Amino acid sequence: MSQWAQTRRTLILFGFFIIFGLIAFALYTFVFFQAPTCSDGILNGSEEGVDCGGTCELVCSFQATEPNILWSRAFKISDGVYNIAGLIENPNFDVTLDGRYRFQAYNQDNILIDEIFGEVTVLPAQTKPLFEATVTTGFQEISRVFLSMVGENTWTKAEQPQDTVFVTSRTLEDQDTEPKLQVALVNRGIVPKRNLSITAILYDVNGNVSQSSQTYLEYIERDSTESVFYTWPEPFTQEITKIEVFINELGLI
């Protein structure tokens, strides 16, 4: 075989291997290769943890500050019937918290009376009340309540919401007989608001939480006002000097 023929054969074989390699690479790329995603269970791409951080919507748990439990307690309505409430704070300014919470109610002998679980979403930089109404205890007295987060919290990137519903007045009457609280609200937004929970927290002269109650508002038209009302069957034992009102959208249709 001449030198030229051998060289030509080598070039043909080399070209064949190049074409075969390109076909194999294309086949792998389009059939077998999967680009990194934020749901493939693998630490890849720009992720800083498995399926979190980087360009993913989920924020890694080590990148977020855990929520603060500000307080929790029970409020007696009648013998064996209580409202249980707590206050939780999301200290992150650009991350939303989704998690599961637990109330544990104990009697004066430190025996667990009741355990209540729930799910909560706390928006960036939001302080949110957790409220369980008319909890029955079989006539046992609740001495103290613990509030905690259980399981693993989920964190997602978000912006701070723009509030449009505001409190314009709080009027508390008849503290020493049958207390009544009226809260006036205004919607300064450009769209109506629906399915709002409005939680009132009442403080005594020493700054301690004395009472709490919650009600709901189905609808408030844009650029309009509405009032909600709270009542208690028994007089307050301490004079109320401060009232906080928290407004939250329930996310219902």
Secondary structure, DSSP 4 states (H G I P E B T S, - for coil): --HHHHHHHHHHHHHHHHHHHHHHHHHIIIII-----TTSSS--TT-SBTTBSTTSSEEPGGGSPPPEEEEEEEEEEETTEEEEEEEEE---SSEEEEEEEEEEEE-TTS-EEEEEEEEEEE-TT-EEEEEEEEEE-TTPPP-EEEEEEEEEEEEEE-PPP---EEEEEEEEE-TTSS-EEEEEEEE-SSS-EEEEEEEEEEEETTS-EEEEEEEEEEEE-TTEEEEEEEE-SS--SS-EEEEEEEEEE----
